[in-house]
Structure formats: C-alpha cells, structure tokens
C-alpha cells in the first residue's frame, strides 16, 4: 500500500456513496476453521455516517473512470472530477485490514466501466476471488454486476459473492433512453436473469449434492432513483412488486435524486432531495414485503402518488373505513397488521398473548401498540368508544398530521384571513 | 419477610430457588454479595451448590422452552436493580402452571422479562457493531469496551468464530475483565493494571503497531467521504450511534 491509498480511498468512496444499498444480510456462514470472518443472516451495521445511513460494508468503486455518459451519474464521462483506480491487491489488503479491526462487515464493490463491460467485470471478480482463495476470507461480499457483462463472468462472480446486484436506476424505459442513451432495459435485465438462473441452477444442484457450490446465497438487489424523472409512485411500486415476484430479488432500494449534474437540462432542478417521498416509498415497500399488502391497495391510477403528509398504511386505513374497527381478540394476523399503530412485532405478541385471555387496552399499550393511533381502529376487551365509524376519516386525518404540518396549515389559514 | 443473599453467580441464583422451595419460604427481596443491607438480622445467605442449581435448571427445562431458559440467563446478565426478583417470579410462574407462561404477554412479569431481554440482546448486538480493535506492537488486536450490561458472555462465540486467525482481546473496563483468544480457545482474563488512555480508549503510541495509526486514518477519511452532505441528519446520526460509544470509535475522534 502506498501513500496514495488515502487519496484514492477518498475519491472512490465519494464516487460510490450515492449507491444506497449497504445491507450485509441474507446469508449466515460460520467460519469453522482458521480462516477470517463470518456472515450473519440479519446483517450488522458497524457505524453510521453523518447523514444517518448505516455503514456496514466497505462501499467502494474499483475505479471511477467510465466510458458511459449517464445524465444522473456523478462519474459520467463528461464530468470533470478527480479520477482514481485501485489495484486489485491494494483493495484486497484494505478490506482485510479493515475487517480485522471490526470496522466493516465486508466489501461492497462496484465500478465505472473501463474499456468494455467484460474487462471491468473480470477485475471485480478477481478481487472477490483473491479475498476468498488467497486470504481465506469468509466475510460478506456484495458485487455489482456490470450491465452488459457476459454470462460466464456473472456466473463466476456468483460463486464468490454473497449478493449480486444490478441497478435499474430509472423506473421506466423511455426515461432511461432519454437520460442514458447508451443503456437499455435489456442490458440491465439480462444480468438480472443470469443471476436468477445461476441461483436456481445451484439450488437444483444442491438438492442432488449437498456440497455443490452456492450461487449468490443472499440473492440480488437493485436500486431505483426517485425524483429524477416524472415517473409516478404508482409506476415505481408496480415495478418493485413485479421485481419482488422474481425468485431471487431480495431488496429494491429507492434513492432520492440528489442533483449532482445541475448543468444537464434533461434533469429537474431540485432545491432539496425528495427525502419525504423516498421515506414514503420505503414504508410502502415494507407494506409489500412484511404486511401482506398488495400493490394495488397502496397505489392505483386513482391515487398515483403516495400521500406525503401521512404514511401509506394510515392512508389505506382512512380510504377503507368499512373494514374497521377490528377486534384484536379474534381477528386474523393479516387484519391486525392493517391497523395503524400496530407493527409486526406487536401483532405477533397479540396473537401469542390472546390465547391466555382477552386483552385489554392497557395490556395492548404495554405490549407496544401505539394506542394514540390504534384506538380508532380496534376493539378489545373494553367497549369501543370512539372509532373511525364515529370520527370519520377526514377528522382523523387532521388529527394524525405531524405537528409541523399542522402548524404550517394553521399559518396558511391565518394568512388567508387577510 | 424473607431476605436472601447470593454470590452474584447464575448458579447461585438457581441454588437460591432450590433453597426457597425446600424451605417453603419465598424471598421478598434478593441481595447480591456486594449489596449493603440496612436490616442485618434475618438475611439468609445461600451457599452455591452446582448439583442443586442443575436440578432447578433441569426442572425448568421441562417446564419452559430452551429459548425461554436462555432468556432468563440473559435477563439476569442485565444486572439491573431487583432483576433477581423478576427472574424468581418468572421461575415460580413456570413451576406453578400447567402451561408455560412464556407467551403470556398480558402478564406484567412475562412482558417485563421479554423487554429486558430485548435490551440486553441489543446491547450485545452493539458490541458486535461497535467493538473496534487496535493492533498492538506484539500483534494482538485489542478492544476496550464499556457496555451497559454484562454482555461479554453473549458475544464470546461470535468473536471466536469470526476472528479465528488472529490474537485478540476484548476488555470490559467497567467490570474489569475481558476475553483473550490465543488462536485455539477463548479464556477470561483480568488485567491487574490497564495501561492505556481511558478518556479516549486509545492505546499509547508506543504500544500500538506501526501501521495502526495509518489504518485508523484511512477509516476516518472513508467515514467522512461516504456521507452525503445534502442529506446530513445529525439527530438521526446521534440516535443510531449513541455518544457513549464515540470515544472507542476511531471515526469519531
């Protein structure tokens, strides 16, 4: 390692930081022996950056030189930024030394495209291979698959990496064509399906021989940029729900667009990144994955965008007053999950605890139910007092707005008097 | 009123349970070895007996699930005030009923136990997250920690498995004991004197390996570069990375 390492590390971390994913979850692997490292199925964060995002993996690019000129990307060819390239051994050593000090859970490697996709992909695979075979490293590896890379290289990558990912970035093909004319949906979906096929084939093999090698056991993920194009939440969430229907797709990440190339007129001029919208999309994503919601129940042509003032679950409840109040002492798990103020944990506790006797509202609040919200949507042992049937959705909506929103509405009301 | 005193070991607490049942005198208060008492007269001091402790443990395992047994141990590790009485009441409920109480979250003790369990487990998780090794001149990776609860027993297996090919020490400076791994097994150690800078948690320069400072600086600059300035959120940052850990984290120096 040379003195230039520090400078390279800064440049290439800066270049990689707009990638949202940093999860180290999805696969548990014991070390079992004298190697280094292990993987925990639930993932471990090792630090938190000053923007509040978790730092679990060493998220870095192999190089930020790139032959493409995508409008939304900081590393586009026509940008005048500092460029750097790690050598394979340099990056491998850095990963190992960080790992030994428990700074990181593993490596998340992506790269700008140099010369051609295969050349780039091959160098990335070499990093993973060296870590696994030379250093007997058992920690987490997440490799970004380069759009357009050949099937052989993706297959090799899958044998060393825990997770592979290809970023979709733009939620609709026509907008991708506009912002990144050199890319197409085909170039992204093809590696995605290579990964899927690789994983399914390996699963099939492992049914025959237990020792058959595993292929990207933590599956794949992808990322969508939000707010760089006029695509609606309806479009975005339908796309993610389609992606989640694919066998190996574990996560879709949403990245609020940060104007990095302000000079490009194809992109909107935003004063601040759309963080609230991003947050609402994640909430909707959780509803899809953990709360047994269907995408059509969250967004539709009638409600193409998520309500920014209240969360999507509450918004659903207010649009469907007819299914409430729900009796927590006999309703199904899925129905209990639909109550605003009850999460997965408290829903499970309710199901377990109600076998011992009917639950009261004070027990519910001790269990962790947010009664301030839930009281309008449930009945428990006590008689329902004042539910959504009496209160009406409009009134509840006002009640649940955040104090800041309420204040600004009030201000607007006062101003309109004059 | 029955008051018991035990030797602050888990076996001791189980022996206490045995004693209480055989005397049919259930404690109103349980004291640790180090606790100072106001009423000296009628305190019963329990002598730890591994056979009796094992009998209680075996009995418990017939009544509640293995994970609930483990939960009681973890809750005891919290060292919270009066946690012994909570564990005792839980054990009584387990022995009294036909059915295991472990899922009865309507019961205040059961719920409290599971809440403390979650707190301790979270603290153990934070050790896995925020332990930072510093390499010493003689090649040992050393990490001082100061957890809220006594969680070292919960993370032994994790560190032993993960860092199997390096010498390491994780040392609890609050409770003054630590774990040392010698490439074969992990043992408990007590340092008679700790020679490092307590206020920063750092090794002195002379003790640290030659390139230690360099990797700390590399990590620090990585930490700075990876944050997106447009999204800065200091409140969330402090919430997720509590201040009490900062002095052990090179990136926050």
Interface residues (C-beta under 8 A of the other chain):
Chain A: X5 X6 X9 X10 X13 X14 X16 X17 X18 X30 X31 X32 X33 X34 X35 X36 X37 X38 X40 X44 X45 X46 X47 X48 X49 X50 X51 X52 X53 X54 X55 X58 X59 X94 X97 X98 X100 X101 X102 X103 X136 X256 X258 X272 X273 X275 X349 X352 X353 X355 X356 X357 X359 X360 X363 X366 X367
Chain B: X103 X104 X105 X106 X107 X108 X111 X125 X128 X129 X130 X131 X132 X133 X134 X135 X141 X143 X158 X161 X162 X163 X164 X165 X166 X183 X215 X217 X218 X219 X221 X222 X223 X224 X225 X226 X227 X228 X229 X230 X231 X232 X233 X234 X236 X237 X239 X240 X241 X249 X251
